[in-house]
Amino acid sequence: DTRKILIGTEGNEVWELSSEDGSNINDGPLVSAHTSSPMAISAHPNGTTFATVADDGFLRVWNDENTSLDLAMPSRACAYSPDGRMLAVGFGKPIKDTAKTINGKWVIIDVSGSSYCIIVERRDSRKFIREMKW
């Protein structure tokens, strides 16, 4: 729905706002998404689903089923493919504080079915991934 804007906050809340007048569509945040900040958000092309990732290492897909996938490392970037069948996720954070953090790693996940599957896994940089676009 092009009349809605999703906003992700430092407090791990996702707000759904009207693009017509800026008003809050819900009475407060739509969801509280993660246990750690910062968070990245990507809207699915269907207009009703969105995905979030954060430093807590989880991918959360918000839809009728609210699926969660443990990626086991912090992430600050995600983007749906134009057809919505895949989701790209970029890993890392500015200060590497655990061996589990692999800055510069990225994956493409098949999210078209009920069980998500990593179909591409790469590392092209040693710096954390800040942004992804399809």
N, C-alpha and C positions, 0 to 999 in steps of 0.2 A: 504494500500500500504506500504510494508516494506521498500520502498526506501525513505520514508518521516519521519521526526522527528518533533513533535510539541513541541515548547518551550513556556512556560508561564513566563512572566517577572513581576517584581515588579511594573512596570508601567501599568499592566493589558493588555498587548498586547500578542497576540498569533502569533508566527512566525512559518512558515512551511519551514523546511530546508531539503536539500538533504542529505541522509545518505551516499551517495557515495562520495561527495566532500565537503559537508558542506555549499554549496551555498544556498542563499535565493531563494526559488522557486517563490516567488511573489516579486513585487517591493515595499518592505516595509512589515509591519505586515499584517498577514492574516485578523485579526480582533482586535479591541479594545474591550475588553470583559466586564469589570465591572467598577463601579464607585469607588471602594475601593480595596486596597491590603490587604494581599496577596491573590493569586488566586491558585486554584487547577485545574488540567486538566486531563481528561481521554479520551482516544481514543476508539471509538466504533469498534467492530470487523469487521464491513463492510469496514473500511478503509477510509470512506469519511465523517463520522460524528464524532464530539467530543463534550464533555460536559465540562462546567466550573462552578465552584462555588467560592464565595469570601465572604469577610466580609460585603458586601452590602446586603446579605441575599437572593440573587437570584441564581437559577439554570438556566443556559442557555445551550440549546442544539443547536449546530451549524450544520445545514444541509440545505436542500432546503427551509425549513419553518422557521428556526431560532426561535425556541420556547423558551419562558421564563416562569419560575414558581417562584412565590414569596414564599420562604421558611420561611420568617419572622425572620430569625436569622442567624448570621454569620456562615460560613462553610469554612473549609480549607482542606477537603478531599472528594474525590469522586472516584468511580470505577465502570465500566460497568461489568456486568456478562459476562461469556464467550460466551453466545449466543446473547448478546446485548439486551435482552428483559427487563432487570432490571438494575437499577443504585443505588448503595449504596452511601449515603451521611452522613458524620460525621460532627457534629456541635461543636461550641465553639471557643474560642480564649484565648490566655494566660492571658489577663487582662479583666475580666468581667466588662463591663462598662454600662450594661443595664440589666434590669430584663428579657428582651426577650432572652438573651443569656443563653442557658442551656448546659453547658459543659458536654461532655460525651454522649450526646444524638446522636442516629443515626437512619436512616430510610432506607428502601428499597422502591424504587419507580418503579412501572410498567411503563416503557416508550415504550411499544410495540405498543400502539395505539396513536390516535391523542390527547386524553386527559390523562394526567399523573395522577396516583393514588398511594398514599402511601399505601403499603400493609403490611409493618412491621414497627413498631416504638418502640425503646427500649432506655434505658439508663442504662449502666452497669458500668460506671465510673463517677467520679466527675471532671475528667481532660478533657481538650479539646482534640478532636480527630485530630491527626496530619496526619495520613496516613491510607488508606484503600486499600486492594487488594482483588480480588475475587479468 
